[in-house]
Structure formats: C-alpha cells, structure tokens
Amino acid sequence: MNNKQDNVDVFEIYVDGSCKQNRYIAIGIYNKTNGDKYSVALNHPGSCNIAEAEAIRKALRLYAHNGCKKLIIYSDSMLIVYQLIGRYRVSRKLKPYIDSIRALTRHYLSVKFEWISPEMNNVSNYLCQRANGVPIH
C-alpha cells in the first residue's frame, strides 16, 4: 500500500534482524511500497535485539538518500519498537542504538514505528534468515 500524506508518499518498510551464536548478525529489509529487498550478514557481534536495531538503522540510512520523506517502519521486535516510541524505558545496553535511530529520523518529515507480529513480517524475516545462512525450505 502506498499511502499519501500531504501529497508526499509514505513508504512502508518492514525490517527484521537475527543473530547467530551472538557473533554474527543479519538484517532483512523489505520496502512494501516499491518492492525493494535488502539483506546482509554483518561480522558484528551482538544479540537479536541489537540485530533488530541495526535493521532499523540501516533502513533509515538507505531511504534517507532515496528521496523518501515519510516512513512507517514495521518491526516484530516489541522491545525495540516500544523503546523507540517511549512505551518502555531504554535499556543501557541498547541506548546507543536507540539514540542513533532517533538521530537518523531527523532526515525525514516523519517516521512512525509500528510493532507487528512475526507472522506479518515474513518477507523481511526470510531475507534476514537467508543472509544468516539459515536453510530455507
């Protein structure tokens, strides 16, 4: 669905992150508005929560340079989304990631974060798992 607000396209971005043995993280990004798909495995230690935050950061960086002005970012990480929107207190471990995400939102007219169930996030989850070397059947 391509929403319009004030004659500006609103891009719907689905993100997911995963970790493998807390040594490697992978991210998957799916732009439902135009069909773009992006996935990458990073040689970066971290937890699944860090992977989820990295997916959001990468999406914000990607679309800041593509002329996007308004985003809705969907994630199945309740912890990350609720910390971003102020429903949960930001943990000390995730504070640098949350602060970085908030700073990146300044490149846009608006960014909305929405929590969705994992069942609603299957495309970005598939991209993420594929990047992390998980066998897909």
Backbone as JSON, one array per atom type, in Angstrom:
{
  "sequence": "MNNKQDNVDVFEIYVDGSCKQNRYIAIGIYNKTNGDKYSVALNHPGSCNIAEAEAIRKALRLYAHNGCKKLIIYSDSMLIVYQLIGRYRVSRKLKPYIDSIRALTRHYLSVKFEWISPEMNNVSNYLCQRANGVPIH",
  "N": [[0.84, -1.16, 0.0], [0.63, 2.14, -0.89], [0.68, 4.87, 0.79], [-0.48, 8.28, 1.01], [0.34, 11.34, 2.4], [-0.32, 14.64, 2.83], [0.35, 15.06, 0.13], [2.77, 13.71, -0.11], [4.56, 10.79, -0.62], [4.26, 7.97, 1.49], [6.39, 5.64, 2.65], [6.3, 2.21, 3.26], [8.08, 0.21, 5.31], [9.45, -2.86, 6.12], [11.25, -4.51, 8.6], [13.78, -6.77, 9.85], [15.83, -8.56, 12.14], [18.45, -10.82, 13.02], [20.46, -13.05, 15.01], [23.44, -15.03, 15.1], [24.79, -17.32, 17.06], [25.55, -15.23, 18.74], [27.65, -13.95, 17.51], [27.52, -13.11, 14.9], [25.45, -10.95, 13.04], [22.44, -10.55, 11.17], [20.48, -8.79, 8.79], [17.3, -7.98, 7.41], [15.46, -6.21, 5.0], [12.48, -4.98, 3.75], [10.82, -3.16, 1.39], [7.67, -2.44, 1.15], [6.28, -0.67, -0.38], [7.59, -0.19, -2.86], [8.68, -2.63, -3.48], [11.4, -3.16, -3.11], [14.12, -5.12, -1.87], [16.4, -6.02, 0.65], [19.22, -7.51, 2.08], [21.69, -8.52, 4.44], [24.55, -10.0, 5.91], [26.39, -9.36, 8.79], [29.63, -9.13, 10.09], [29.59, -8.79, 13.0], [29.45, -8.65, 16.37], [26.69, -9.43, 18.49], [23.41, -9.31, 20.0], [20.09, -10.61, 19.37], [18.37, -8.46, 19.75], [20.05, -6.28, 19.25], [20.56, -6.79, 16.57], [17.99, -6.36, 15.52], [17.71, -3.61, 16.03], [19.82, -2.67, 14.44], [18.84, -3.3, 11.91], [16.76, -1.45, 11.64], [18.25, 0.94, 11.78], [19.81, 0.67, 9.44], [17.81, 0.68, 7.46], [16.81, 3.29, 7.78], [19.07, 4.73, 7.0], [19.37, 3.87, 4.34], [17.03, 4.8, 3.0], [17.07, 7.52, 3.4], [18.66, 8.6, 1.49], [17.3, 8.21, -0.81], [15.33, 9.97, -1.48], [13.05, 9.68, 0.05], [10.59, 10.88, 2.24], [8.74, 10.38, 4.22], [8.2, 7.74, 6.44], [6.9, 4.57, 7.43], [7.89, 2.3, 9.68], [7.93, -1.06, 10.18], [8.31, -3.53, 12.61], [8.99, -6.68, 14.15], [10.01, -6.71, 16.64], [9.07, -6.16, 19.69], [10.3, -5.04, 21.94], [12.3, -3.23, 20.91], [10.73, -1.48, 19.29], [8.89, -0.48, 21.2], [10.65, 0.78, 22.96], [11.59, 2.78, 21.27], [9.28, 4.32, 20.82], [8.74, 5.23, 23.31], [7.24, 3.78, 25.12], [8.43, 1.76, 26.6], [11.13, 1.85, 28.94], [14.39, 2.81, 27.96], [16.97, 0.53, 27.67], [20.25, 0.33, 29.11], [22.16, -1.05, 27.6], [21.07, -0.97, 25.03], [20.82, 1.71, 24.53], [22.74, 3.31, 22.97], [22.06, 2.48, 20.37], [19.32, 3.08, 20.14], [19.43, 5.86, 20.51], [20.91, 6.54, 18.22], [19.15, 5.73, 16.18], [17.01, 7.48, 16.66], [18.3, 9.9, 16.08], [18.77, 9.57, 13.34], [16.18, 9.74, 12.36], [15.72, 12.39, 12.02], [16.28, 13.12, 9.44], [14.01, 12.97, 7.99], [10.61, 13.96, 7.16], [8.64, 12.71, 8.62], [8.65, 9.83, 10.72], [7.3, 6.81, 11.59], [7.02, 4.27, 13.97], [6.03, 0.94, 14.13], [4.88, -1.87, 15.89], [4.62, -5.21, 14.84], [3.22, -8.51, 14.5], [5.29, -11.48, 14.31], [4.3, -13.11, 12.26], [3.32, -11.32, 10.41], [5.54, -10.32, 9.3], [6.93, -11.74, 7.38], [8.39, -11.55, 4.9], [10.67, -9.86, 5.3], [11.77, -11.32, 7.36], [12.4, -13.74, 6.07], [14.4, -12.77, 4.29], [16.32, -11.97, 6.13], [16.96, -14.38, 7.5], [17.96, -15.88, 5.36], [20.25, -14.4, 4.75], [21.69, -14.91, 7.01], [22.43, -17.48, 6.73], [20.67, -19.53, 7.33], [19.04, -22.53, 6.61], [16.51, -22.49, 4.19], [13.33, -23.72, 3.57]],
  "CA": [[0.0, 0.0, 0.0], [1.37, 3.39, -0.96], [-0.1, 5.94, 1.4], [-0.07, 9.65, 0.75], [0.0, 12.32, 3.43], [0.11, 15.96, 2.38], [0.95, 14.88, -1.2], [4.09, 13.1, -0.02], [4.46, 9.34, -0.47], [4.68, 7.34, 2.73], [6.94, 4.34, 2.33], [6.12, 1.19, 4.28], [9.32, -0.55, 5.38], [9.44, -3.97, 7.08], [12.63, -4.85, 8.95], [13.98, -7.86, 10.78], [17.22, -8.85, 12.46], [18.68, -12.07, 13.74], [21.86, -13.27, 15.37], [23.9, -16.41, 15.01], [25.79, -17.58, 18.09], [25.95, -13.93, 19.27], [28.88, -13.49, 16.85], [27.18, -12.5, 13.62], [24.06, -10.55, 12.93], [21.94, -10.38, 9.8], [19.3, -7.94, 8.71], [16.48, -8.05, 6.21], [14.63, -5.01, 4.84], [11.55, -5.09, 2.64], [10.04, -1.95, 1.14], [6.41, -2.91, 0.59], [5.79, 0.35, -1.3], [8.14, -0.36, -4.21], [9.16, -4.0, -3.68], [12.84, -3.32, -2.84], [14.51, -6.07, -0.83], [17.81, -5.86, 1.02], [19.64, -8.34, 3.21], [23.14, -8.58, 4.59], [25.1, -10.55, 7.15], [27.46, -8.5, 9.27], [30.57, -9.73, 11.04], [29.4, -7.82, 14.07], [28.85, -9.37, 17.49], [25.51, -8.8, 19.05], [22.23, -10.08, 20.33], [18.99, -10.42, 18.43], [17.86, -7.09, 19.91], [20.97, -5.4, 18.53], [20.3, -7.04, 15.15], [16.74, -5.68, 15.18], [18.01, -2.17, 15.99], [20.67, -2.43, 13.26], [17.98, -3.33, 10.73], [16.07, -0.15, 11.57], [19.25, 1.96, 11.42], [20.17, 0.51, 8.03], [16.67, 1.14, 6.66], [16.79, 4.75, 7.83], [20.18, 5.23, 6.18], [19.1, 3.55, 2.93], [15.97, 5.59, 2.4], [17.37, 8.95, 3.52], [19.33, 9.01, 0.26], [16.44, 7.87, -1.94], [14.27, 10.95, -1.62], [11.9, 9.38, 0.9], [10.37, 11.91, 3.27], [7.91, 9.84, 5.29], [8.31, 6.29, 6.55], [6.35, 3.76, 8.51], [8.79, 1.16, 9.82], [7.31, -2.16, 10.89], [9.26, -4.49, 13.18], [8.38, -7.64, 15.08], [10.67, -6.6, 17.94], [8.29, -5.31, 20.58], [11.21, -4.31, 22.8], [12.9, -2.1, 20.2], [9.69, -0.52, 18.9], [8.35, 0.19, 22.38], [11.66, 1.72, 23.46], [11.63, 3.92, 20.35], [8.1, 5.19, 20.95], [8.64, 5.71, 24.68], [6.39, 2.94, 25.97], [9.36, 1.09, 27.5], [12.37, 2.55, 29.27], [15.51, 2.37, 27.13], [17.99, -0.15, 28.45], [21.6, 0.88, 28.97], [22.83, -1.76, 26.51], [20.52, -0.57, 23.73], [20.73, 3.18, 24.44], [23.44, 3.88, 21.81], [21.32, 2.15, 19.15], [18.08, 3.85, 20.16], [19.81, 7.26, 20.27], [21.31, 6.65, 16.82], [17.92, 5.65, 15.38], [16.29, 8.75, 16.83], [19.03, 10.94, 15.34], [18.55, 9.35, 11.9], [14.82, 10.14, 11.97], [15.71, 13.83, 11.71], [16.42, 13.29, 8.0], [12.69, 12.76, 7.39], [9.5, 14.77, 7.67], [8.06, 11.91, 9.7], [8.92, 8.39, 10.81], [6.43, 6.16, 12.57], [7.43, 2.9, 14.25], [4.89, 0.09, 14.46], [5.16, -3.27, 16.19], [3.75, -6.18, 14.18], [3.52, -9.89, 14.89], [6.22, -12.12, 13.38], [3.58, -13.64, 11.1], [3.12, -10.22, 9.47], [6.87, -9.85, 8.91], [7.56, -12.92, 6.79], [9.34, -11.27, 3.82], [11.95, -9.41, 5.85], [12.31, -12.45, 8.12], [13.03, -14.63, 5.09], [15.64, -12.13, 3.83], [17.26, -12.0, 7.26], [17.4, -15.76, 7.72], [18.79, -16.25, 4.22], [21.55, -13.72, 4.91], [22.38, -15.52, 8.15], [22.8, -18.86, 6.39], [19.71, -20.5, 7.84], [18.42, -23.21, 5.47], [15.11, -22.11, 3.94], [12.65, -24.8, 2.85]],
  "C": [[0.89, 1.23, 0.0], [0.48, 4.5, -0.45], [0.39, 7.29, 0.93], [-0.55, 10.5, 1.92], [0.54, 13.65, 2.95], [0.85, 15.88, 1.05], [2.38, 14.36, -1.18], [3.89, 11.6, 0.19], [4.97, 8.9, 0.9], [5.13, 5.93, 2.39], [6.79, 3.41, 3.53], [7.3, 0.24, 4.23], [9.19, -1.61, 6.48], [10.88, -4.38, 7.33], [12.65, -6.05, 9.9], [15.47, -8.05, 10.99], [17.32, -10.17, 13.18], [20.16, -12.18, 14.09], [22.17, -14.75, 15.28], [25.04, -16.56, 16.01], [26.34, -16.3, 18.72], [27.26, -13.41, 18.67], [28.59, -12.76, 15.55], [25.73, -12.07, 13.65], [23.71, -10.4, 11.46], [20.69, -9.52, 9.86], [18.6, -8.15, 7.37], [15.56, -6.83, 6.17], [13.77, -5.19, 3.6], [10.74, -3.81, 2.54], [8.77, -2.39, 0.43], [5.89, -1.93, -0.47], [6.3, 0.11, -2.72], [8.73, -1.74, -4.47], [10.65, -4.21, -3.45], [13.06, -4.31, -1.71], [16.01, -5.94, -0.6], [18.1, -6.81, 2.17], [21.16, -8.39, 3.24], [23.47, -9.25, 5.92], [26.3, -9.7, 7.53], [28.34, -9.26, 10.25], [30.66, -8.79, 12.23], [28.78, -8.59, 15.23], [27.62, -8.65, 18.0], [24.39, -9.78, 19.29], [21.18, -9.89, 19.24], [18.4, -9.02, 18.54], [18.75, -6.08, 19.18], [20.76, -5.57, 17.03], [19.03, -6.32, 14.7], [16.96, -4.16, 15.08], [18.86, -1.82, 14.77], [19.84, -2.44, 11.98], [17.25, -2.0, 10.55], [17.05, 0.94, 11.17], [19.6, 1.89, 9.95], [19.05, 0.99, 7.12], [16.62, 2.66, 6.63], [17.9, 5.35, 6.98], [19.91, 5.02, 4.69], [18.13, 4.55, 2.31], [16.16, 7.1, 2.56], [17.98, 9.48, 2.22], [18.51, 8.7, -0.98], [15.28, 8.83, -2.11], [13.03, 10.68, -0.8], [11.8, 10.45, 1.99], [9.58, 11.4, 4.46], [7.98, 8.32, 5.26], [7.41, 5.77, 7.66], [7.23, 2.53, 8.55], [8.12, 0.13, 10.72], [8.39, -3.14, 11.35], [8.52, -5.44, 14.1], [9.1, -7.67, 16.43], [9.9, -5.61, 18.82], [9.21, -4.46, 21.45], [11.77, -3.07, 22.11], [11.86, -1.05, 19.85], [9.18, 0.23, 20.12], [9.37, 1.1, 23.06], [11.71, 2.96, 22.56], [10.45, 4.87, 20.55], [7.86, 5.64, 22.39], [7.74, 4.9, 25.59], [7.22, 2.18, 26.99], [10.56, 1.99, 27.76], [13.49, 1.96, 28.43], [16.57, 1.75, 28.02], [19.37, 0.45, 28.16], [22.33, 0.24, 27.78], [22.35, -1.3, 25.13], [20.48, 0.94, 23.51], [21.51, 3.75, 23.24], [22.7, 3.63, 20.48], [20.04, 2.97, 19.05], [18.38, 5.32, 19.88], [20.19, 7.48, 18.81], [20.09, 6.61, 15.9], [17.16, 6.97, 15.47], [16.98, 9.89, 16.07], [18.8, 10.79, 13.84], [17.15, 9.76, 11.46], [14.74, 11.62, 11.62], [15.88, 14.12, 10.23], [15.08, 13.21, 7.27], [11.68, 13.77, 7.93], [8.79, 14.03, 8.8], [8.5, 10.46, 9.57], [8.04, 7.86, 11.92], [6.91, 4.73, 12.72], [6.21, 2.11, 14.71], [5.38, -1.32, 14.78], [4.14, -4.11, 15.46], [4.13, -7.58, 14.66], [4.5, -10.49, 13.89], [5.53, -12.67, 12.13], [3.36, -12.58, 10.02], [4.44, -9.74, 8.86], [7.64, -10.93, 8.14], [8.57, -12.61, 5.68], [10.68, -10.82, 4.38], [12.58, -10.49, 6.72], [13.01, -13.43, 7.2], [14.36, -14.06, 4.62], [16.72, -12.21, 4.91], [17.82, -13.4, 7.48], [18.3, -16.24, 6.59], [20.18, -15.64, 4.34], [22.36, -14.37, 6.01], [22.72, -16.99, 7.92], [21.87, -19.92, 6.94], [19.07, -21.19, 6.63], [16.92, -22.86, 5.38], [14.47, -23.23, 3.12], [11.42, -24.28, 2.16]]
}
